[in-house]
Amino acid sequence: MENNKKIIEHLMKLSPIEKANVIDLLLKSLDEPDPVMDQLWAKEVESRIDAFDRGKLQVLTQEEFFKIRRN
């Protein structure tokens, strides 16, 4: 935590454009592919497709969804 505080203190001394560049780099680093997460999502999608095919998944129209959500 102390190291984080020192990093933040250093970053706060940067110019606005330098801060924007750091923020851009940090945000881009969060958008990197994650093979483990991709595999988990693929498994979830297959599971939902299978449930739909077996009639085990309730399907709603957009209108039905928003009506339920409002209540």
Phi and psi restraints in degrees (value plus and minus 20) as a CYANA .aco file:
   2 GLU   PHI     -82.2   -42.2
   2 GLU   PSI     -59.1   -19.1
   3 ASN   PHI     -83.6   -43.6
   3 ASN   PSI     -61.1   -21.1
   4 ASN   PHI     -80.7   -40.7
   4 ASN   PSI     -61.1   -21.1
   5 LYS   PHI     -81.9   -41.9
   5 LYS   PSI     -62.2   -22.2
   6 LYS   PHI     -85.6   -45.6
   6 LYS   PSI     -58.8   -18.8
   7 ILE   PHI     -83.4   -43.4
   7 ILE   PSI     -66.1   -26.1
   8 ILE   PHI     -82.1   -42.1
   8 ILE   PSI     -63.9   -23.9
   9 GLU   PHI     -78.9   -38.9
   9 GLU   PSI     -61.8   -21.8
  10 HIS   PHI     -85.2   -45.2
  10 HIS   PSI     -65.0   -25.0
  11 LEU   PHI     -82.7   -42.7
  11 LEU   PSI     -56.0   -16.0
  12 MET   PHI     -85.9   -45.9
  12 MET   PSI     -38.2     1.8
  13 LYS   PHI    -106.0   -66.0
  13 LYS   PSI     -28.0    12.0
  14 LEU   PHI     -92.4   -52.4
  14 LEU   PSI     139.0   179.0
  15 SER   PHI     -91.9   -51.9
  15 SER   PSI     142.1   182.1
  16 PRO   PHI     -75.1   -35.1
  16 PRO   PSI     -61.1   -21.1
  17 ILE   PHI     -87.1   -47.1
  17 ILE   PSI     -57.7   -17.7
  18 GLU   PHI     -86.3   -46.3
  18 GLU   PSI     -60.1   -20.1
  19 LYS   PHI     -82.4   -42.4
  19 LYS   PSI     -63.2   -23.2
  20 ALA   PHI     -81.8   -41.8
  20 ALA   PSI     -60.1   -20.1
  21 ASN   PHI     -84.1   -44.1
  21 ASN   PSI     -61.1   -21.1
  22 VAL   PHI     -84.2   -44.2
  22 VAL   PSI     -64.7   -24.7
  23 ILE   PHI     -80.8   -40.8
  23 ILE   PSI     -63.9   -23.9
  24 ASP   PHI     -79.9   -39.9
  24 ASP   PSI     -65.1   -25.1
  25 LEU   PHI     -83.3   -43.3
  25 LEU   PSI     -61.6   -21.6
  26 LEU   PHI     -84.6   -44.6
  26 LEU   PSI     -64.4   -24.4
  27 LEU   PHI     -83.6   -43.6
  27 LEU   PSI     -61.2   -21.2
  28 LYS   PHI     -83.0   -43.0
  28 LYS   PSI     -54.3   -14.3
  29 SER   PHI     -87.9   -47.9
  29 SER   PSI     -44.4    -4.4
  30 LEU   PHI     -99.0   -59.0
  30 LEU   PSI     -35.5     4.5
  31 ASP   PHI    -119.2   -79.2
  31 ASP   PSI      -4.5    35.5
  32 GLU   PHI     -97.5   -57.5
  32 GLU   PSI     123.1   163.1
  33 PRO   PHI     -78.3   -38.3
  33 PRO   PSI     123.0   163.0
  34 ASP   PHI    -142.6  -102.6
  34 ASP   PSI      82.4   122.4
  35 PRO   PHI     -76.4   -36.4
  35 PRO   PSI     -56.4   -16.4
  36 VAL   PHI     -86.0   -46.0
  36 VAL   PSI     -66.2   -26.2
  37 MET   PHI     -85.5   -45.5
  37 MET   PSI     -60.5   -20.5
  38 ASP   PHI     -79.7   -39.7
  38 ASP   PSI     -60.9   -20.9
  39 GLN   PHI     -86.4   -46.4
  39 GLN   PSI     -61.3   -21.3
  40 LEU   PHI     -83.5   -43.5
  40 LEU   PSI     -62.0   -22.0
  41 TRP   PHI     -86.0   -46.0
  41 TRP   PSI     -60.1   -20.1
  42 ALA   PHI     -80.9   -40.9
  42 ALA   PSI     -61.9   -21.9
  43 LYS   PHI     -83.6   -43.6
  43 LYS   PSI     -61.9   -21.9
  44 GLU   PHI     -84.1   -44.1
  44 GLU   PSI     -63.1   -23.1
  45 VAL   PHI     -81.9   -41.9
  45 VAL   PSI     -66.1   -26.1
  46 GLU   PHI     -80.8   -40.8
  46 GLU   PSI     -59.2   -19.2
  47 SER   PHI     -83.3   -43.3
  47 SER   PSI     -62.3   -22.3
  48 ARG   PHI     -88.8   -48.8
  48 ARG   PSI     -59.4   -19.4
  49 ILE   PHI     -82.4   -42.4
  49 ILE   PSI     -64.1   -24.1
  50 ASP   PHI     -81.7   -41.7
  50 ASP   PSI     -64.4   -24.4
  51 ALA   PHI     -82.5   -42.5
  51 ALA   PSI     -60.2   -20.2
  52 PHE   PHI     -83.4   -43.4
  52 PHE   PSI     -66.7   -26.7
  53 ASP   PHI     -80.8   -40.8
  53 ASP   PSI     -52.7   -12.7
  54 ARG   PHI    -107.6   -67.6
  54 ARG   PSI     -18.4    21.6
  55 GLY   PHI      55.6    95.6
  55 GLY   PSI      -1.8    38.2
  56 LYS   PHI    -116.7   -76.7
  56 LYS   PSI     -21.6    18.4
  57 LEU   PHI    -134.8   -94.8
  57 LEU   PSI     104.9   144.9
  58 GLN   PHI     -96.9   -56.9
  58 GLN   PSI     111.7   151.7
  59 VAL   PHI    -130.9   -90.9
  59 VAL   PSI     112.4   152.4
  60 LEU   PHI    -140.8  -100.8
  60 LEU   PSI     128.0   168.0
  61 THR   PHI     -95.5   -55.5
  61 THR   PSI     147.0   187.0
  62 GLN   PHI     -79.7   -39.7
  62 GLN   PSI     -62.0   -22.0
  63 GLU   PHI     -82.0   -42.0
  63 GLU   PSI     -63.8   -23.8
  64 GLU   PHI     -82.6   -42.6
  64 GLU   PSI     -63.0   -23.0
  65 PHE   PHI     -79.3   -39.3
  65 PHE   PSI     -69.9   -29.9
  66 PHE   PHI     -89.5   -49.5
  66 PHE   PSI     -50.8   -10.8
  67 LYS   PHI     -84.6   -44.6
  67 LYS   PSI     -66.2   -26.2
  68 ILE   PHI     -83.3   -43.3
  68 ILE   PSI     -62.5   -22.5
  69 ARG   PHI     -84.4   -44.4
  69 ARG   PSI     -53.8   -13.8
  70 ARG   PHI     -89.5   -49.5
  70 ARG   PSI     -48.9    -8.9
